[in-house]
Amino acid sequence: MRDNRLFCVIPCYNEEEVLPETSKRLKVKLQELIAKGQVSDDSRIVFVNDGSKDRTWEIISSLHKEDEIFQGINLSRNRGHQNALLAGLMTVSQICDMAISLDADLQDDINAIDAMVEKYHEGKDVVYGVRSSRATDTFFKKATAEGFYSLMNKLGANTVYNHADYRLMSRRALDGMAEFGEVNLFLRGIVPMIGYPSDVVYYERAERFAGESKYPLKKMLAFATEGITSLSTKPIKMITGLGFMIFFVSILVLIYCLIRYFNGNTIQGWTTTVLSVWAIGGLIMISLGMIGEYIGKIYLESKARPRFIIESYLKDDKDEVDLRDHRY
């Protein structure tokens, strides 16, 4: 059997309403795994405070004082879900054998952790938690989510369909992920690039039991844009193809205009001219905006700013973790 110290990593942003129940459920689950011998008795639950404005860090600190099974990482400021998740994973990668990432609302079924750990012991380095259905989603959310995964894969991003950020990663996989140094993070696309043996576990997603979703439509759209532009250059190639297509159409329009001219019909065509100007102008603006997205990412990558800075880490005294390493 492989080494089996497990760390559950949970990013938190203004989660004071769910943390008491979440910590209770996760503790019970971890104790069950320890009792079965699937994970070691020094396995831990790590909450990552992503610059919360409520009592989230206060609650995490209290949990740590009451029980050593809970640990806390406090970021210096809000950096967003993906950076907070990376901060937790990269920090515990120094002391864990495997890590499971999941959201604080526990909509992802924690009973799937058992199967994930089993597959880890079978030799899998990455185990993806995949939704078996989207019965709890609205029609709009279901359609947009399925369209997003389909579009991502068509654009060349190797994402796992219906998988969010609920996954198990071995220490070897975490070390592999540390080699990806980009500032613009989309972990759902980066993890499959690591390439170690992987598998999936299916589960039913539940309703959020308290609090509000931290991903409204505006953030979901921004997240989708981040994923597409971070993992694929096909949108740029599509612009090139669109340019050639418009050039071909313009030749046809030129031939049409010459025919009309030699036939003496030069007054008509005002509508098509205006429509053409507006259509091509709109396409130019969209193209410039898309190119700007990529240039902006190049600008951020060239600065190589740290993706997160840890202010404090509530951990076991015996664990040696270097928080000064800002390569991440």
C-alpha positions as CSV (number, residue, x, y, z in Angstrom):
1,M,0.0,0.0,0.0
2,R,1.2,3.5,-0.8
3,D,1.9,6.1,1.9
4,N,-1.5,7.5,3.0
5,R,-1.3,10.9,4.7
6,L,-4.3,12.8,3.3
7,F,-4.9,16.5,3.4
8,C,-8.3,17.9,2.4
9,V,-7.9,21.4,1.0
10,I,-10.9,23.8,1.1
11,P,-10.7,27.4,-0.3
12,C,-12.9,29.8,1.7
13,Y,-14.2,33.2,0.9
14,N,-16.8,34.6,3.3
15,E,-17.9,31.2,4.4
16,E,-18.8,31.8,8.0
17,E,-22.3,30.4,7.5
18,V,-21.1,27.0,6.2
19,L,-17.9,26.4,8.1
20,P,-19.3,25.0,11.3
21,E,-21.3,22.3,9.4
22,T,-18.7,21.7,6.8
23,S,-16.0,21.1,9.4
24,K,-18.3,18.8,11.3
25,R,-19.1,16.6,8.3
26,L,-15.5,16.5,7.0
27,K,-14.2,15.5,10.5
28,V,-16.6,12.6,10.6
29,K,-15.6,11.5,7.1
30,L,-11.9,11.7,7.8
31,Q,-12.3,9.8,11.1
32,E,-14.1,7.1,9.2
33,L,-11.3,6.8,6.7
34,I,-8.7,6.7,9.5
35,A,-10.7,3.9,11.3
36,K,-10.8,1.9,8.1
37,G,-7.0,2.3,7.7
38,Q,-7.4,4.0,4.3
39,V,-5.6,7.1,5.5
40,S,-3.1,7.7,8.3
41,D,-4.2,9.2,11.7
42,D,-2.2,12.3,11.1
43,S,-4.3,13.3,8.0
44,R,-5.7,16.8,8.2
45,I,-8.4,19.2,6.9
46,V,-6.9,22.5,5.7
47,F,-9.1,25.6,5.2
48,V,-7.6,28.4,3.0
49,N,-8.9,31.8,3.9
50,D,-8.9,33.9,0.6
51,G,-9.1,37.3,2.2
52,S,-12.6,36.9,3.6
53,K,-14.4,40.0,5.0
54,D,-16.5,38.1,7.5
55,R,-15.5,35.8,10.5
56,T,-14.2,33.0,8.3
57,W,-10.6,33.2,9.6
58,E,-11.7,33.6,13.2
59,I,-13.7,30.4,12.8
60,I,-10.8,28.6,11.2
61,S,-8.5,29.7,14.0
62,S,-11.0,28.4,16.6
63,L,-11.4,25.1,14.9
64,H,-7.6,24.7,14.9
65,K,-7.4,25.5,18.6
66,E,-10.1,23.0,19.4
67,D,-8.8,20.1,17.3
68,E,-5.5,19.5,15.6
69,I,-7.3,17.7,12.7
70,F,-8.0,21.2,11.4
71,Q,-5.4,23.5,9.9
72,G,-5.7,27.0,8.4
73,I,-3.8,29.0,5.8
74,N,-4.4,32.7,5.7
75,L,-3.6,34.5,2.5
76,S,-2.4,38.1,2.7
77,R,-5.3,39.3,0.5
78,N,-8.1,38.0,-1.7
79,R,-6.6,36.3,-4.8
80,G,-9.5,34.4,-6.2
81,H,-10.6,30.7,-5.9
82,Q,-8.0,29.2,-8.3
83,N,-5.1,31.0,-6.6
84,A,-6.4,30.1,-3.1
85,L,-6.7,26.5,-4.1
86,L,-3.2,26.5,-5.5
87,A,-1.9,28.1,-2.3
88,G,-3.4,25.3,-0.3
89,L,-2.2,22.5,-2.5
90,M,1.3,23.7,-3.0
91,T,1.7,24.3,0.8
92,V,0.5,20.8,1.8
93,S,2.4,19.2,-1.0
94,Q,5.5,19.4,1.2
95,I,4.0,17.2,3.9
96,C,1.2,15.1,2.4
97,D,1.0,11.9,0.4
98,M,-2.2,12.9,-1.3
99,A,-4.5,15.9,-1.3
100,I,-8.2,16.3,-2.1
101,S,-9.6,19.7,-3.1
102,L,-13.2,20.5,-2.6
103,D,-15.5,23.6,-2.1
104,A,-16.6,24.8,1.4
105,D,-20.3,24.4,0.6
106,L,-19.9,20.6,0.3
107,Q,-22.2,20.4,-2.7
108,D,-19.8,17.8,-3.9
109,D,-20.6,14.5,-2.2
110,I,-17.9,13.8,0.4
111,N,-18.7,10.1,0.3
112,A,-16.9,10.0,-3.0
113,I,-13.7,10.5,-1.1
114,D,-13.7,6.8,-0.2
115,A,-13.6,5.8,-3.8
116,M,-10.9,8.4,-4.6
117,V,-8.6,7.1,-1.9
118,E,-9.2,3.5,-3.1
119,K,-8.2,4.4,-6.6
120,Y,-5.1,6.2,-5.2
121,H,-4.0,3.0,-3.5
122,E,-4.6,1.2,-6.8
123,G,-1.9,3.4,-8.3
124,K,-3.8,6.5,-9.7
125,D,-2.1,9.8,-9.2
126,V,-5.1,11.9,-10.1
127,V,-8.7,11.0,-9.4
128,Y,-11.4,13.4,-10.8
129,G,-14.7,13.8,-9.1
130,V,-17.3,13.9,-12.0
131,R,-20.9,14.8,-11.7
132,S,-23.1,11.9,-12.9
133,S,-26.0,14.3,-13.8
134,R,-27.1,17.9,-13.6
135,A,-30.6,17.3,-12.3
136,T,-30.2,20.0,-9.6
137,D,-29.2,22.7,-12.1
138,T,-31.5,25.1,-13.8
139,F,-32.0,24.7,-17.6
140,F,-29.8,27.8,-18.2
141,K,-27.0,26.7,-16.0
142,K,-27.1,23.1,-17.4
143,A,-27.0,24.4,-21.0
144,T,-24.2,26.9,-20.5
145,A,-22.1,24.5,-18.5
146,E,-22.4,21.7,-21.1
147,G,-21.7,24.2,-23.8
148,F,-18.6,25.5,-21.9
149,Y,-17.0,22.0,-21.6
150,S,-17.8,21.2,-25.3
151,L,-16.3,24.5,-26.5
152,M,-13.2,24.1,-24.3
153,N,-12.5,20.7,-25.8
154,K,-13.1,21.8,-29.3
155,L,-10.7,24.7,-28.8
156,G,-8.0,22.2,-27.8
157,A,-8.2,22.3,-23.9
158,N,-8.1,18.8,-22.5
159,T,-10.7,19.2,-19.7
160,V,-12.7,16.5,-18.0
161,Y,-16.4,16.8,-18.8
162,N,-18.6,17.8,-15.8
163,H,-15.6,18.0,-13.5
164,A,-15.0,21.2,-11.4
165,D,-12.2,21.3,-8.8
166,Y,-13.2,18.2,-6.8
167,R,-10.2,15.9,-7.2
168,L,-7.5,13.8,-5.5
169,M,-3.9,14.4,-6.4
170,S,-0.9,12.4,-5.2
171,R,2.3,14.1,-4.0
172,R,3.9,13.2,-7.3
173,A,1.1,14.9,-9.2
174,L,1.3,18.0,-7.0
175,D,5.0,18.2,-7.7
176,G,4.2,18.0,-11.4
177,M,1.7,20.8,-11.1
178,A,4.3,23.0,-9.4
179,E,6.2,22.9,-12.7
180,F,3.5,25.0,-14.3
181,G,4.4,28.6,-13.5
182,E,1.7,30.6,-15.3
183,V,0.0,33.4,-13.5
184,N,-3.3,33.0,-15.4
185,L,-4.6,29.9,-13.7
186,F,-7.2,27.4,-14.9
187,L,-6.5,24.3,-12.9
188,R,-9.2,22.2,-14.6
189,G,-7.1,22.5,-17.8
190,I,-3.7,22.3,-16.2
191,V,-4.2,19.1,-14.1
192,P,-4.9,16.9,-17.2
193,M,-1.6,18.1,-18.7
194,I,0.4,16.5,-15.9
195,G,-0.1,13.1,-17.5
196,Y,0.2,10.7,-14.7
197,P,-2.3,7.7,-14.3
198,S,-5.8,9.0,-13.6
199,D,-9.3,7.8,-13.2
200,V,-12.8,9.3,-12.4
201,V,-15.3,8.8,-9.6
202,Y,-19.0,9.7,-10.3
203,Y,-21.2,11.4,-7.7
204,E,-24.5,13.4,-7.4
205,R,-24.1,17.1,-6.6
206,A,-26.4,18.4,-3.8
207,E,-27.9,21.8,-3.2
208,R,-25.9,24.3,-1.2
209,F,-27.1,23.9,2.5
210,A,-26.2,27.5,3.6
211,G,-24.8,30.7,2.3
212,E,-24.7,32.0,-1.2
213,S,-22.8,30.9,-4.3
214,K,-19.6,32.7,-4.9
215,Y,-19.9,32.2,-8.7
216,P,-22.7,34.4,-10.1
217,L,-23.1,34.6,-13.9
218,K,-20.6,37.5,-14.3
219,K,-17.9,35.5,-12.5
220,M,-18.7,32.3,-14.4
221,L,-18.4,34.1,-17.8
222,A,-15.0,35.6,-16.6
223,F,-13.9,32.2,-15.5
224,A,-14.8,30.7,-18.8
225,T,-12.9,33.4,-20.7
226,E,-9.9,32.8,-18.5
227,G,-10.0,29.1,-19.2
228,I,-10.3,29.5,-22.9
229,T,-7.6,32.1,-23.4
230,S,-5.2,30.5,-20.9
231,L,-5.2,27.1,-22.5
232,S,-5.8,27.6,-26.2
233,T,-4.6,29.8,-29.1
234,K,-7.3,28.6,-31.4
235,P,-9.4,31.8,-31.0
236,I,-6.5,33.7,-32.6
237,K,-6.4,31.2,-35.4
238,M,-10.1,31.6,-35.9
239,I,-9.7,35.3,-36.3
240,T,-7.2,34.6,-39.1
241,G,-9.6,32.3,-40.8
242,L,-12.4,34.8,-40.4
243,G,-10.2,37.5,-42.0
244,F,-9.6,35.3,-45.1
245,M,-13.3,34.5,-45.3
246,I,-14.3,38.2,-45.2
247,F,-11.6,39.0,-47.8
248,F,-13.1,36.3,-50.1
249,V,-16.6,37.8,-49.5
250,S,-15.3,41.3,-50.3
251,I,-14.0,40.0,-53.7
252,L,-17.5,38.8,-54.5
253,V,-19.0,42.1,-53.4
254,L,-16.5,43.9,-55.6
255,I,-17.5,41.8,-58.6
256,Y,-21.2,42.5,-57.8
257,C,-20.5,46.2,-57.6
258,L,-18.7,46.3,-60.9
259,I,-21.5,44.5,-62.6
260,R,-24.0,46.9,-61.2
261,Y,-21.8,49.8,-62.3
262,F,-21.5,48.7,-65.9
263,N,-25.3,48.2,-66.0
264,G,-25.9,51.7,-64.8
265,N,-27.4,50.8,-61.4
266,T,-25.1,52.8,-59.1
267,I,-27.7,54.4,-56.8
268,Q,-29.0,51.3,-55.2
269,G,-26.9,49.4,-52.6
270,W,-26.9,52.0,-49.8
271,T,-28.3,49.4,-47.3
272,T,-25.8,46.7,-48.1
273,T,-23.0,49.2,-47.9
274,V,-24.0,50.4,-44.4
275,L,-24.6,46.8,-43.2
276,S,-21.2,45.8,-44.5
277,V,-19.5,48.7,-42.7
278,W,-21.2,47.9,-39.4
279,A,-20.6,44.1,-39.7
280,I,-17.0,44.4,-40.6
281,G,-16.4,47.1,-38.0
282,G,-18.0,44.9,-35.3
283,L,-15.8,41.9,-36.3
284,I,-12.7,44.1,-36.2
285,M,-13.6,45.3,-32.6
286,I,-14.2,41.7,-31.5
287,S,-11.0,40.6,-33.0
288,L,-9.0,43.4,-31.4
289,G,-10.7,42.6,-28.0
290,M,-9.7,38.9,-28.3
291,I,-6.1,39.8,-29.3
292,G,-6.1,42.2,-26.4
293,E,-7.0,39.4,-24.0
294,Y,-3.9,37.5,-25.1
295,I,-1.7,40.6,-24.9
296,G,-2.9,41.3,-21.4
297,K,-2.0,37.7,-20.4
298,I,1.4,38.1,-21.9
299,Y,1.8,41.3,-19.9
300,L,0.9,39.6,-16.6
301,E,3.0,36.5,-17.3
302,S,6.1,38.7,-18.1
303,K,5.8,40.4,-14.7
304,A,6.0,36.9,-13.0
305,R,4.3,38.2,-9.8
306,P,3.6,35.7,-7.0
307,R,0.3,34.0,-7.4
308,F,-0.3,34.1,-3.7
309,I,1.4,35.2,-0.5
310,I,0.7,33.4,2.8
311,E,0.3,35.5,5.8
312,S,0.1,32.7,8.3
313,Y,-0.3,28.9,8.5
314,L,-1.9,27.1,11.5
315,K,-0.4,23.7,11.4
316,D,1.1,20.8,13.4
317,D,4.3,21.7,15.2
318,K,6.1,18.7,13.8
319,D,5.4,19.7,10.1
320,E,8.2,21.7,8.5
321,V,6.8,23.9,5.7
322,D,8.7,26.7,4.0
323,L,6.4,29.7,3.5
324,R,9.1,31.9,2.1
325,D,9.2,30.0,-1.2
326,H,7.2,32.3,-3.5
327,R,8.0,30.4,-6.7
328,Y,4.3,29.5,-6.6
